[in-house]
Amino acid sequence: MLSDVIDLLADPVDGTPLRAGDGSWRTLVSESGHSYDVARQGYVTLAGGAGLRYTGDDADMITARESFLSGGHFAPFVEAVSDTVNDVLDDAHVTEDDRPAIVEIGAGTGYYLAHTLDSVPGSRGIGVDVSVPAAKRLASCHRRVGAVVADAWSRLPLRDGCIDVLTVIFAPRNAAEFSRVLTPEGQVVVLTPEAGHLAELRAPLGIIDVEAGKVDRMISQASGYLVPVGDPESIEFVMRLDQASIAAQIGMSPSARHIHPKVLAERIADLPPVMEVTARATVTRLGRDPRTLGFNGS
């Protein structure tokens, strides 16, 4: 709920703290006087004066995401993210009593975030996504989640130096903003697809493979704001997917926008009834670059 995380939220325009307007939770109001309506589903859109530049995943993509993830196909990824978040908190000596703050960027339906919060007693979370259909699911994914519609490429509607762990699962990264909102000991946990991810589906469905060297480029692009903590960890496992699960997996990805639905359905129908499909990704921990410590008052 937004009430659990209000002390972490900030005006996206000027960064001033937010509070409940008139003591209710129908609006959030900043110290500078800006007001943001809370939707009846419980999420709030926190965007600057120019509004949102993107709409993100549509309702069909979010439904597909929920269908695929609820099947447990990516369970090893979920466990790896949750375990890594716990490692970050342990290394920083953050305890349950500290009410650790966990934010997921591009949180979608909140599937990963909800599992992570369950693994960290006493934690609270903020799911950030540019998609309104996603935010509607996020708002009810877990009792300790606050759902926020915001653009990851703009100023994040979060206060300086207040987030213990920030997770990014197959989603955009904004190193400068991540560095700003993390505590001095806070870290970003990134799950990045590797070349060969879903390889068995690429040729028959006409999907472009993940480019090689993605993690190295991410680390290079974050330079000056974030630095690697330890070595990246590769995760690989085989899933048994039927045609409905394959359709949901493709439907939740950007590929859904590049292949006509009828063509995609025909290609999936030509696949075997059940296929073994390999999932490959890398978990990377990034901490604030020591040169940035102090720039936001931390």
Secondary structure, DSSP 8 states (H G I E B T S, - for coil): -HHHHGGGBB-TTT--BEEEGGGSSSEEEETTS-EEEB-TTS-EE---TT--S---S-HHHHHHHHHHHHTTTTHHHHHHHHHHHHHHHHHTT--GGG--EEEEET-TTSHHHHHHHHHSTT-EEEEEES-HHHHHHHTTS-TTEEEEE--TTS--SB-TT-EEEEEEESS---HHHHHHHEEEEEEEEEEEE-TTTTHHHHHHHT-----TTHHHHHHHHHTTTEEE-S--EEEEEEEEEEHHHHHHHHHTSGGGGTS-HHHHHHHHHTS-SEEEEEEEEEEEEEEE-GGGTTTT--
